[in-house]
Amino acid sequence: MIWDDTGFLLSKNKYNENSIISEIYTKNHGKVSGIIFGGTSKKIKNYLQIGNEIHVNFNSKSDNKIGYFKVEILKALSPIYFENPQKLLSILSAMQLVKLLTADYQTNKDIYILINKFYLLLNNKDWIKEYIFWELELFKLLGYDLDLKDLVDKKLIGNEFKYVSKSSIEKKIIPNFLVDQNVTSVDIINLQKGLKFVGDYLEKTILKPNNLNQPSSRLEFISTVK
């Protein structure tokens, strides 16, 4: 099996002295694992950064054996943020989520497009807020649509209207911006609450039922939002 495609580097692990095993989310073949021979060499290791967009040539002798990649850099996206640890962690978080939640060889061009959109939002003023909605869109594309408007009641608490979950077990206050997207100004406290709420949903609905743990890079990213 031989094919060419473009993709985003999701992970890399040392295979031997000169090679790495990588996972790449490709446009036409979904998530694919393969060996990159010479992946530790000075010639190419500098552009094999998590999140970079690369051109890949994949070759595998059979479906039962791991194949190998020949790669070329298309867009060195991650190095742009080497001096911005918070955005760099958000890149690692996003790529780990895609790696963790997608199945091998399951093509989904919408996810590929969503990864492209991720890099666009990093340039926006309210990028953390947009990142939260990016995560929710990823979950939706994977079949976990969280339609909050059907799950909350709007109540006057103190002098403010707040959204409260309808759950009879646990009454959670949902940050307004997650329900009402007309809310434009979101402070750090509500961003923190939004990230925690989405993280709780991820943990309870997606990860635990599949015996998975929350990506460490996402937890590190959340710790920087303060």
C-alpha positions as a Python dict, from the first residue, in 0.01 Angstrom:
ca = {
    (1, 'M'): (0, 0, 0),
    (2, 'I'): (151, 331, -111),
    (3, 'W'): (-6, 677, -98),
    (4, 'D'): (71, 1048, -65),
    (5, 'D'): (-115, 1289, 159),
    (6, 'T'): (-82, 1595, 382),
    (7, 'G'): (-120, 1583, 757),
    (8, 'F'): (-47, 1724, 1102),
    (9, 'L'): (209, 1557, 1327),
    (10, 'L'): (29, 1438, 1641),
    (11, 'S'): (301, 1245, 1821),
    (12, 'K'): (654, 1113, 1791),
    (13, 'N'): (845, 855, 1993),
    (14, 'K'): (1197, 729, 1952),
    (15, 'Y'): (1206, 392, 1776),
    (16, 'N'): (1580, 332, 1758),
    (17, 'E'): (1894, 541, 1740),
    (18, 'N'): (1801, 697, 1406),
    (19, 'S'): (1423, 660, 1371),
    (20, 'I'): (1094, 757, 1532),
    (21, 'I'): (742, 619, 1534),
    (22, 'S'): (496, 897, 1459),
    (23, 'E'): (121, 947, 1439),
    (24, 'I'): (-6, 1184, 1172),
    (25, 'Y'): (-363, 1303, 1113),
    (26, 'T'): (-393, 1305, 736),
    (27, 'K'): (-648, 1471, 514),
    (28, 'N'): (-759, 1162, 319),
    (29, 'H'): (-663, 868, 543),
    (30, 'G'): (-734, 987, 897),
    (31, 'K'): (-491, 906, 1177),
    (32, 'V'): (-202, 688, 1064),
    (33, 'S'): (103, 552, 1248),
    (34, 'G'): (435, 486, 1083),
    (35, 'I'): (812, 487, 1117),
    (36, 'I'): (1016, 782, 999),
    (37, 'F'): (1362, 650, 923),
    (38, 'G'): (1625, 912, 1000),
    (39, 'G'): (1371, 1102, 1209),
    (40, 'T'): (1638, 1188, 1466),
    (41, 'S'): (1881, 1328, 1209),
    (42, 'K'): (1967, 1697, 1203),
    (43, 'K'): (1829, 1717, 851),
    (44, 'I'): (1464, 1665, 945),
    (45, 'K'): (1423, 1648, 1324),
    (46, 'N'): (1393, 2026, 1356),
    (47, 'Y'): (1073, 2034, 1153),
    (48, 'L'): (926, 1724, 1315),
    (49, 'Q'): (760, 1935, 1583),
    (50, 'I'): (418, 1835, 1716),
    (51, 'G'): (151, 2027, 1524),
    (52, 'N'): (354, 2098, 1211),
    (53, 'E'): (186, 2034, 876),
    (54, 'I'): (380, 1794, 656),
    (55, 'H'): (358, 1613, 326),
    (56, 'V'): (381, 1237, 370),
    (57, 'N'): (451, 944, 144),
    (58, 'F'): (331, 626, 317),
    (59, 'N'): (449, 277, 230),
    (60, 'S'): (333, -46, 393),
    (61, 'K'): (381, -404, 278),
    (62, 'S'): (55, -517, 436),
    (63, 'D'): (-233, -392, 651),
    (64, 'N'): (-103, -597, 945),
    (65, 'K'): (243, -437, 956),
    (66, 'I'): (340, -87, 1051),
    (67, 'G'): (440, 119, 750),
    (68, 'Y'): (687, 396, 711),
    (69, 'F'): (673, 762, 612),
    (70, 'K'): (885, 982, 395),
    (71, 'V'): (809, 1337, 500),
    (72, 'E'): (857, 1693, 385),
    (73, 'I'): (767, 2009, 574),
    (74, 'L'): (473, 2212, 444),
    (75, 'K'): (413, 2459, 728),
    (76, 'A'): (633, 2496, 1036),
    (77, 'L'): (346, 2604, 1260),
    (78, 'S'): (461, 2517, 1612),
    (79, 'P'): (797, 2703, 1603),
    (80, 'I'): (606, 3029, 1556),
    (81, 'Y'): (497, 2995, 1921),
    (82, 'F'): (823, 2871, 2080),
    (83, 'E'): (841, 3197, 2276),
    (84, 'N'): (477, 3174, 2387),
    (85, 'P'): (456, 2875, 2627),
    (86, 'Q'): (80, 2913, 2676),
    (87, 'K'): (-3, 2891, 2306),
    (88, 'L'): (253, 2614, 2260),
    (89, 'L'): (80, 2413, 2533),
    (90, 'S'): (-255, 2474, 2362),
    (91, 'I'): (-108, 2324, 2042),
    (92, 'L'): (11, 2016, 2232),
    (93, 'S'): (-329, 1991, 2401),
    (94, 'A'): (-518, 2010, 2072),
    (95, 'M'): (-296, 1753, 1901),
    (96, 'Q'): (-314, 1515, 2197),
    (97, 'L'): (-692, 1536, 2196),
    (98, 'V'): (-704, 1451, 1825),
    (99, 'K'): (-459, 1165, 1879),
    (100, 'L'): (-649, 1030, 2178),
    (101, 'L'): (-1004, 1057, 2047),
    (102, 'T'): (-970, 951, 1683),
    (103, 'A'): (-943, 596, 1550),
    (104, 'D'): (-679, 473, 1308),
    (105, 'Y'): (-763, 498, 938),
    (106, 'Q'): (-1101, 664, 1003),
    (107, 'T'): (-1112, 943, 747),
    (108, 'N'): (-1280, 1263, 861),
    (109, 'K'): (-1194, 1566, 653),
    (110, 'D'): (-1394, 1788, 888),
    (111, 'I'): (-1143, 1714, 1163),
    (112, 'Y'): (-857, 1797, 928),
    (113, 'I'): (-1028, 2129, 848),
    (114, 'L'): (-1084, 2189, 1221),
    (115, 'I'): (-711, 2151, 1288),
    (116, 'N'): (-645, 2417, 1025),
    (117, 'K'): (-900, 2643, 1197),
    (118, 'F'): (-719, 2592, 1526),
    (119, 'Y'): (-414, 2774, 1397),
    (120, 'L'): (-629, 3064, 1277),
    (121, 'L'): (-785, 3117, 1619),
    (122, 'L'): (-442, 3144, 1783),
    (123, 'N'): (-405, 3484, 1617),
    (124, 'N'): (-725, 3624, 1768),
    (125, 'K'): (-754, 3838, 2080),
    (126, 'D'): (-1007, 3604, 2246),
    (127, 'W'): (-823, 3289, 2141),
    (128, 'I'): (-868, 3104, 2470),
    (129, 'K'): (-1244, 3146, 2451),
    (130, 'E'): (-1235, 3029, 2089),
    (131, 'Y'): (-1019, 2733, 2189),
    (132, 'I'): (-1291, 2616, 2427),
    (133, 'F'): (-1545, 2621, 2144),
    (134, 'W'): (-1287, 2445, 1925),
    (135, 'E'): (-1278, 2156, 2172),
    (136, 'L'): (-1658, 2137, 2176),
    (137, 'E'): (-1662, 2129, 1794),
    (138, 'L'): (-1408, 1844, 1798),
    (139, 'F'): (-1629, 1647, 2036),
    (140, 'K'): (-1930, 1714, 1814),
    (141, 'L'): (-1749, 1583, 1506),
    (142, 'L'): (-1671, 1267, 1702),
    (143, 'G'): (-2037, 1216, 1794),
    (144, 'Y'): (-2044, 1388, 2134),
    (145, 'D'): (-2256, 1695, 2072),
    (146, 'L'): (-2314, 1903, 2384),
    (147, 'D'): (-2617, 2124, 2315),
    (148, 'L'): (-2618, 2329, 2632),
    (149, 'K'): (-2927, 2531, 2548),
    (150, 'D'): (-3140, 2220, 2601),
    (151, 'L'): (-2965, 2128, 2925),
    (152, 'V'): (-2991, 2448, 3127),
    (153, 'D'): (-3242, 2683, 3284),
    (154, 'K'): (-3189, 3058, 3298),
    (155, 'K'): (-3229, 3183, 3655),
    (156, 'L'): (-3184, 3510, 3839),
    (157, 'I'): (-2923, 3450, 4107),
    (158, 'G'): (-2838, 3756, 4314),
    (159, 'N'): (-2852, 4039, 4064),
    (160, 'E'): (-2738, 3835, 3764),
    (161, 'F'): (-2896, 3593, 3523),
    (162, 'K'): (-2709, 3263, 3524),
    (163, 'Y'): (-2750, 2933, 3344),
    (164, 'V'): (-2802, 2634, 3574),
    (165, 'S'): (-2797, 2270, 3462),
    (166, 'K'): (-3129, 2086, 3471),
    (167, 'S'): (-2969, 1779, 3626),
    (168, 'S'): (-3153, 1650, 3930),
    (169, 'I'): (-2827, 1508, 4067),
    (170, 'E'): (-2596, 1809, 4047),
    (171, 'K'): (-2693, 2170, 3986),
    (172, 'K'): (-2400, 2328, 3802),
    (173, 'I'): (-2376, 2693, 3707),
    (174, 'I'): (-2260, 2708, 3346),
    (175, 'P'): (-2053, 3010, 3234),
    (176, 'N'): (-2286, 3235, 3035),
    (177, 'F'): (-2062, 3254, 2729),
    (178, 'L'): (-2092, 2877, 2672),
    (179, 'V'): (-2469, 2906, 2634),
    (180, 'D'): (-2514, 3257, 2499),
    (181, 'Q'): (-2259, 3314, 2225),
    (182, 'N'): (-2359, 3681, 2210),
    (183, 'V'): (-2149, 3727, 2524),
    (184, 'T'): (-1835, 3888, 2386),
    (185, 'S'): (-1637, 3985, 2695),
    (186, 'V'): (-1520, 3690, 2904),
    (187, 'D'): (-1289, 3737, 3202),
    (188, 'I'): (-1021, 3496, 3320),
    (189, 'I'): (-1237, 3347, 3595),
    (190, 'N'): (-1509, 3249, 3350),
    (191, 'L'): (-1252, 3117, 3102),
    (192, 'Q'): (-1118, 2896, 3381),
    (193, 'K'): (-1472, 2780, 3462),
    (194, 'G'): (-1538, 2714, 3094),
    (195, 'L'): (-1223, 2504, 3055),
    (196, 'K'): (-1309, 2309, 3371),
    (197, 'F'): (-1668, 2250, 3262),
    (198, 'V'): (-1561, 2121, 2920),
    (199, 'G'): (-1289, 1913, 3088),
    (200, 'D'): (-1545, 1757, 3323),
    (201, 'Y'): (-1767, 1675, 3025),
    (202, 'L'): (-1472, 1524, 2840),
    (203, 'E'): (-1376, 1316, 3142),
    (204, 'K'): (-1725, 1189, 3228),
    (205, 'T'): (-1873, 1138, 2881),
    (206, 'I'): (-1579, 1040, 2661),
    (207, 'L'): (-1267, 941, 2853),
    (208, 'K'): (-1384, 735, 3151),
    (209, 'P'): (-1624, 514, 2949),
    (210, 'N'): (-1328, 431, 2722),
    (211, 'N'): (-1073, 390, 3004),
    (212, 'L'): (-875, 693, 2889),
    (213, 'N'): (-703, 968, 3085),
    (214, 'Q'): (-717, 1340, 3018),
    (215, 'P'): (-411, 1458, 2820),
    (216, 'S'): (-142, 1596, 3050),
    (217, 'S'): (-78, 1885, 2810),
    (218, 'R'): (-441, 1998, 2845),
    (219, 'L'): (-405, 2007, 3223),
    (220, 'E'): (-80, 2202, 3189),
    (221, 'F'): (-246, 2445, 2949),
    (222, 'I'): (-537, 2503, 3188),
    (223, 'S'): (-289, 2579, 3468),
    (224, 'T'): (-152, 2871, 3264),
    (225, 'V'): (-493, 3041, 3232),
    (226, 'K'): (-478, 3272, 3530),
}
